[in-house]
Amino acid sequence: ESRKMVYFELGTSTLCTFDELLDSASFGVHARGSGSLIRENCSSSWFIASYHLSFPIPNDIAKGITQKIQSFDQLNQVKKADEAAAELLAELEREEVEKGQKNSTKGKKVKGKR
């Protein structure tokens, strides 16, 4: 259900901003969507310039929800740091293996070369 749509003519384009209320079956709550669409006047197609989906949080439970979000973010930062460290160690190991392979061919006669 769109609550508000505003159109602007911008030279050869039309911009539409909108605000809508949604029933989210997957989340079981009402959601709010807002965004902007743009259309070149020579086209019948609209393109999404931006879209935002939000869920209203009652003030009485907002602090508990934001604390859960902070905990989630901190956990993900630790996971990302662990993943980055593992990638760095794997890269260093690959470099050592390549370096070892290069060193093992030094001083050996290679067929066809003097």
MODELLER restraints for C-alpha pairs under 7 A, 6 or more apart:
rsr = mdl.restraints
at = mdl.atoms
rsr.add(forms.Gaussian(group=physical.xy_distance, feature=features.Distance(at['CA:1:A'], at['CA:20:A']), mean=5.58, stdev=0.5))
rsr.add(forms.Gaussian(group=physical.xy_distance, feature=features.Distance(at['CA:1:A'], at['CA:21:A']), mean=5.43, stdev=0.5))
rsr.add(forms.Gaussian(group=physical.xy_distance, feature=features.Distance(at['CA:1:A'], at['CA:22:A']), mean=6.58, stdev=0.5))
rsr.add(forms.Gaussian(group=physical.xy_distance, feature=features.Distance(at['CA:2:A'], at['CA:19:A']), mean=6.01, stdev=0.5))
rsr.add(forms.Gaussian(group=physical.xy_distance, feature=features.Distance(at['CA:2:A'], at['CA:20:A']), mean=4.16, stdev=0.5))
rsr.add(forms.Gaussian(group=physical.xy_distance, feature=features.Distance(at['CA:2:A'], at['CA:21:A']), mean=6.38, stdev=0.5))
rsr.add(forms.Gaussian(group=physical.xy_distance, feature=features.Distance(at['CA:3:A'], at['CA:19:A']), mean=5.74, stdev=0.5))
rsr.add(forms.Gaussian(group=physical.xy_distance, feature=features.Distance(at['CA:3:A'], at['CA:20:A']), mean=5.33, stdev=0.5))
rsr.add(forms.Gaussian(group=physical.xy_distance, feature=features.Distance(at['CA:4:A'], at['CA:18:A']), mean=5.49, stdev=0.5))
rsr.add(forms.Gaussian(group=physical.xy_distance, feature=features.Distance(at['CA:4:A'], at['CA:19:A']), mean=5.31, stdev=0.5))
rsr.add(forms.Gaussian(group=physical.xy_distance, feature=features.Distance(at['CA:5:A'], at['CA:16:A']), mean=6.64, stdev=0.5))
rsr.add(forms.Gaussian(group=physical.xy_distance, feature=features.Distance(at['CA:5:A'], at['CA:17:A']), mean=5.69, stdev=0.5))
rsr.add(forms.Gaussian(group=physical.xy_distance, feature=features.Distance(at['CA:5:A'], at['CA:18:A']), mean=4.44, stdev=0.5))
rsr.add(forms.Gaussian(group=physical.xy_distance, feature=features.Distance(at['CA:5:A'], at['CA:19:A']), mean=6.73, stdev=0.5))
rsr.add(forms.Gaussian(group=physical.xy_distance, feature=features.Distance(at['CA:6:A'], at['CA:16:A']), mean=5.51, stdev=0.5))
rsr.add(forms.Gaussian(group=physical.xy_distance, feature=features.Distance(at['CA:6:A'], at['CA:17:A']), mean=5.34, stdev=0.5))
rsr.add(forms.Gaussian(group=physical.xy_distance, feature=features.Distance(at['CA:6:A'], at['CA:18:A']), mean=6.55, stdev=0.5))
rsr.add(forms.Gaussian(group=physical.xy_distance, feature=features.Distance(at['CA:7:A'], at['CA:14:A']), mean=6.81, stdev=0.5))
rsr.add(forms.Gaussian(group=physical.xy_distance, feature=features.Distance(at['CA:7:A'], at['CA:15:A']), mean=5.62, stdev=0.5))
rsr.add(forms.Gaussian(group=physical.xy_distance, feature=features.Distance(at['CA:7:A'], at['CA:16:A']), mean=4.43, stdev=0.5))
rsr.add(forms.Gaussian(group=physical.xy_distance, feature=features.Distance(at['CA:7:A'], at['CA:17:A']), mean=6.63, stdev=0.5))
rsr.add(forms.Gaussian(group=physical.xy_distance, feature=features.Distance(at['CA:8:A'], at['CA:14:A']), mean=5.68, stdev=0.5))
rsr.add(forms.Gaussian(group=physical.xy_distance, feature=features.Distance(at['CA:8:A'], at['CA:15:A']), mean=5.07, stdev=0.5))
rsr.add(forms.Gaussian(group=physical.xy_distance, feature=features.Distance(at['CA:8:A'], at['CA:16:A']), mean=6.36, stdev=0.5))
rsr.add(forms.Gaussian(group=physical.xy_distance, feature=features.Distance(at['CA:9:A'], at['CA:15:A']), mean=6.44, stdev=0.5))
rsr.add(forms.Gaussian(group=physical.xy_distance, feature=features.Distance(at['CA:12:A'], at['CA:40:A']), mean=6.03, stdev=0.5))
rsr.add(forms.Gaussian(group=physical.xy_distance, feature=features.Distance(at['CA:12:A'], at['CA:41:A']), mean=5.58, stdev=0.5))
rsr.add(forms.Gaussian(group=physical.xy_distance, feature=features.Distance(at['CA:13:A'], at['CA:38:A']), mean=6.81, stdev=0.5))
rsr.add(forms.Gaussian(group=physical.xy_distance, feature=features.Distance(at['CA:13:A'], at['CA:39:A']), mean=5.51, stdev=0.5))
rsr.add(forms.Gaussian(group=physical.xy_distance, feature=features.Distance(at['CA:13:A'], at['CA:40:A']), mean=4.35, stdev=0.5))
rsr.add(forms.Gaussian(group=physical.xy_distance, feature=features.Distance(at['CA:13:A'], at['CA:41:A']), mean=5.22, stdev=0.5))
rsr.add(forms.Gaussian(group=physical.xy_distance, feature=features.Distance(at['CA:14:A'], at['CA:38:A']), mean=5.68, stdev=0.5))
rsr.add(forms.Gaussian(group=physical.xy_distance, feature=features.Distance(at['CA:14:A'], at['CA:39:A']), mean=5.21, stdev=0.5))
rsr.add(forms.Gaussian(group=physical.xy_distance, feature=features.Distance(at['CA:14:A'], at['CA:40:A']), mean=6.38, stdev=0.5))
rsr.add(forms.Gaussian(group=physical.xy_distance, feature=features.Distance(at['CA:14:A'], at['CA:41:A']), mean=6.57, stdev=0.5))
rsr.add(forms.Gaussian(group=physical.xy_distance, feature=features.Distance(at['CA:15:A'], at['CA:36:A']), mean=6.91, stdev=0.5))
rsr.add(forms.Gaussian(group=physical.xy_distance, feature=features.Distance(at['CA:15:A'], at['CA:37:A']), mean=5.73, stdev=0.5))
rsr.add(forms.Gaussian(group=physical.xy_distance, feature=features.Distance(at['CA:15:A'], at['CA:38:A']), mean=4.54, stdev=0.5))
rsr.add(forms.Gaussian(group=physical.xy_distance, feature=features.Distance(at['CA:15:A'], at['CA:39:A']), mean=6.57, stdev=0.5))
rsr.add(forms.Gaussian(group=physical.xy_distance, feature=features.Distance(at['CA:16:A'], at['CA:36:A']), mean=5.53, stdev=0.5))
rsr.add(forms.Gaussian(group=physical.xy_distance, feature=features.Distance(at['CA:16:A'], at['CA:37:A']), mean=5.07, stdev=0.5))
rsr.add(forms.Gaussian(group=physical.xy_distance, feature=features.Distance(at['CA:16:A'], at['CA:38:A']), mean=6.31, stdev=0.5))
rsr.add(forms.Gaussian(group=physical.xy_distance, feature=features.Distance(at['CA:17:A'], at['CA:35:A']), mean=5.71, stdev=0.5))
rsr.add(forms.Gaussian(group=physical.xy_distance, feature=features.Distance(at['CA:17:A'], at['CA:36:A']), mean=4.34, stdev=0.5))
rsr.add(forms.Gaussian(group=physical.xy_distance, feature=features.Distance(at['CA:17:A'], at['CA:37:A']), mean=6.39, stdev=0.5))
rsr.add(forms.Gaussian(group=physical.xy_distance, feature=features.Distance(at['CA:18:A'], at['CA:34:A']), mean=5.46, stdev=0.5))
rsr.add(forms.Gaussian(group=physical.xy_distance, feature=features.Distance(at['CA:18:A'], at['CA:35:A']), mean=5.57, stdev=0.5))
rsr.add(forms.Gaussian(group=physical.xy_distance, feature=features.Distance(at['CA:18:A'], at['CA:36:A']), mean=6.37, stdev=0.5))
rsr.add(forms.Gaussian(group=physical.xy_distance, feature=features.Distance(at['CA:19:A'], at['CA:33:A']), mean=5.83, stdev=0.5))
rsr.add(forms.Gaussian(group=physical.xy_distance, feature=features.Distance(at['CA:19:A'], at['CA:34:A']), mean=4.32, stdev=0.5))
rsr.add(forms.Gaussian(group=physical.xy_distance, feature=features.Distance(at['CA:19:A'], at['CA:35:A']), mean=6.80, stdev=0.5))
rsr.add(forms.Gaussian(group=physical.xy_distance, feature=features.Distance(at['CA:20:A'], at['CA:32:A']), mean=5.77, stdev=0.5))
rsr.add(forms.Gaussian(group=physical.xy_distance, feature=features.Distance(at['CA:20:A'], at['CA:33:A']), mean=5.15, stdev=0.5))
rsr.add(forms.Gaussian(group=physical.xy_distance, feature=features.Distance(at['CA:20:A'], at['CA:34:A']), mean=6.19, stdev=0.5))
rsr.add(forms.Gaussian(group=physical.xy_distance, feature=features.Distance(at['CA:21:A'], at['CA:31:A']), mean=5.98, stdev=0.5))
rsr.add(forms.Gaussian(group=physical.xy_distance, feature=features.Distance(at['CA:21:A'], at['CA:32:A']), mean=4.76, stdev=0.5))
rsr.add(forms.Gaussian(group=physical.xy_distance, feature=features.Distance(at['CA:21:A'], at['CA:33:A']), mean=6.40, stdev=0.5))
rsr.add(forms.Gaussian(group=physical.xy_distance, feature=features.Distance(at['CA:22:A'], at['CA:30:A']), mean=5.64, stdev=0.5))
rsr.add(forms.Gaussian(group=physical.xy_distance, feature=features.Distance(at['CA:22:A'], at['CA:31:A']), mean=5.02, stdev=0.5))
rsr.add(forms.Gaussian(group=physical.xy_distance, feature=features.Distance(at['CA:22:A'], at['CA:32:A']), mean=5.87, stdev=0.5))
rsr.add(forms.Gaussian(group=physical.xy_distance, feature=features.Distance(at['CA:23:A'], at['CA:29:A']), mean=6.33, stdev=0.5))
rsr.add(forms.Gaussian(group=physical.xy_distance, feature=features.Distance(at['CA:23:A'], at['CA:30:A']), mean=4.70, stdev=0.5))
rsr.add(forms.Gaussian(group=physical.xy_distance, feature=features.Distance(at['CA:23:A'], at['CA:31:A']), mean=6.23, stdev=0.5))
rsr.add(forms.Gaussian(group=physical.xy_distance, feature=features.Distance(at['CA:24:A'], at['CA:30:A']), mean=5.76, stdev=0.5))
rsr.add(forms.Gaussian(group=physical.xy_distance, feature=features.Distance(at['CA:24:A'], at['CA:31:A']), mean=6.35, stdev=0.5))
rsr.add(forms.Gaussian(group=physical.xy_distance, feature=features.Distance(at['CA:30:A'], at['CA:55:A']), mean=6.81, stdev=0.5))
rsr.add(forms.Gaussian(group=physical.xy_distance, feature=features.Distance(at['CA:31:A'], at['CA:53:A']), mean=6.90, stdev=0.5))
rsr.add(forms.Gaussian(group=physical.xy_distance, feature=features.Distance(at['CA:31:A'], at['CA:54:A']), mean=5.74, stdev=0.5))
rsr.add(forms.Gaussian(group=physical.xy_distance, feature=features.Distance(at['CA:31:A'], at['CA:55:A']), mean=4.71, stdev=0.5))
rsr.add(forms.Gaussian(group=physical.xy_distance, feature=features.Distance(at['CA:31:A'], at['CA:56:A']), mean=6.78, stdev=0.5))
rsr.add(forms.Gaussian(group=physical.xy_distance, feature=features.Distance(at['CA:32:A'], at['CA:53:A']), mean=5.74, stdev=0.5))
rsr.add(forms.Gaussian(group=physical.xy_distance, feature=features.Distance(at['CA:32:A'], at['CA:54:A']), mean=5.24, stdev=0.5))
rsr.add(forms.Gaussian(group=physical.xy_distance, feature=features.Distance(at['CA:32:A'], at['CA:55:A']), mean=6.23, stdev=0.5))
rsr.add(forms.Gaussian(group=physical.xy_distance, feature=features.Distance(at['CA:33:A'], at['CA:52:A']), mean=5.55, stdev=0.5))
rsr.add(forms.Gaussian(group=physical.xy_distance, feature=features.Distance(at['CA:33:A'], at['CA:53:A']), mean=4.53, stdev=0.5))
rsr.add(forms.Gaussian(group=physical.xy_distance, feature=features.Distance(at['CA:33:A'], at['CA:54:A']), mean=6.41, stdev=0.5))
rsr.add(forms.Gaussian(group=physical.xy_distance, feature=features.Distance(at['CA:34:A'], at['CA:51:A']), mean=5.72, stdev=0.5))
rsr.add(forms.Gaussian(group=physical.xy_distance, feature=features.Distance(at['CA:34:A'], at['CA:52:A']), mean=5.31, stdev=0.5))
rsr.add(forms.Gaussian(group=physical.xy_distance, feature=features.Distance(at['CA:34:A'], at['CA:53:A']), mean=6.73, stdev=0.5))
rsr.add(forms.Gaussian(group=physical.xy_distance, feature=features.Distance(at['CA:35:A'], at['CA:50:A']), mean=5.08, stdev=0.5))
rsr.add(forms.Gaussian(group=physical.xy_distance, feature=features.Distance(at['CA:35:A'], at['CA:51:A']), mean=4.13, stdev=0.5))
rsr.add(forms.Gaussian(group=physical.xy_distance, feature=features.Distance(at['CA:35:A'], at['CA:52:A']), mean=6.04, stdev=0.5))
rsr.add(forms.Gaussian(group=physical.xy_distance, feature=features.Distance(at['CA:36:A'], at['CA:48:A']), mean=6.23, stdev=0.5))
rsr.add(forms.Gaussian(group=physical.xy_distance, feature=features.Distance(at['CA:36:A'], at['CA:49:A']), mean=5.35, stdev=0.5))
rsr.add(forms.Gaussian(group=physical.xy_distance, feature=features.Distance(at['CA:36:A'], at['CA:50:A']), mean=5.23, stdev=0.5))
rsr.add(forms.Gaussian(group=physical.xy_distance, feature=features.Distance(at['CA:36:A'], at['CA:51:A']), mean=6.58, stdev=0.5))
rsr.add(forms.Gaussian(group=physical.xy_distance, feature=features.Distance(at['CA:37:A'], at['CA:46:A']), mean=6.12, stdev=0.5))
rsr.add(forms.Gaussian(group=physical.xy_distance, feature=features.Distance(at['CA:37:A'], at['CA:47:A']), mean=5.46, stdev=0.5))
rsr.add(forms.Gaussian(group=physical.xy_distance, feature=features.Distance(at['CA:37:A'], at['CA:48:A']), mean=4.60, stdev=0.5))
rsr.add(forms.Gaussian(group=physical.xy_distance, feature=features.Distance(at['CA:37:A'], at['CA:49:A']), mean=5.29, stdev=0.5))
rsr.add(forms.Gaussian(group=physical.xy_distance, feature=features.Distance(at['CA:38:A'], at['CA:46:A']), mean=5.61, stdev=0.5))
rsr.add(forms.Gaussian(group=physical.xy_distance, feature=features.Distance(at['CA:38:A'], at['CA:47:A']), mean=5.32, stdev=0.5))
rsr.add(forms.Gaussian(group=physical.xy_distance, feature=features.Distance(at['CA:38:A'], at['CA:48:A']), mean=6.53, stdev=0.5))
rsr.add(forms.Gaussian(group=physical.xy_distance, feature=features.Distance(at['CA:38:A'], at['CA:49:A']), mean=6.44, stdev=0.5))
rsr.add(forms.Gaussian(group=physical.xy_distance, feature=features.Distance(at['CA:39:A'], at['CA:45:A']), mean=6.21, stdev=0.5))
rsr.add(forms.Gaussian(group=physical.xy_distance, feature=features.Distance(at['CA:39:A'], at['CA:46:A']), mean=4.76, stdev=0.5))
rsr.add(forms.Gaussian(group=physical.xy_distance, feature=features.Distance(at['CA:39:A'], at['CA:47:A']), mean=6.28, stdev=0.5))
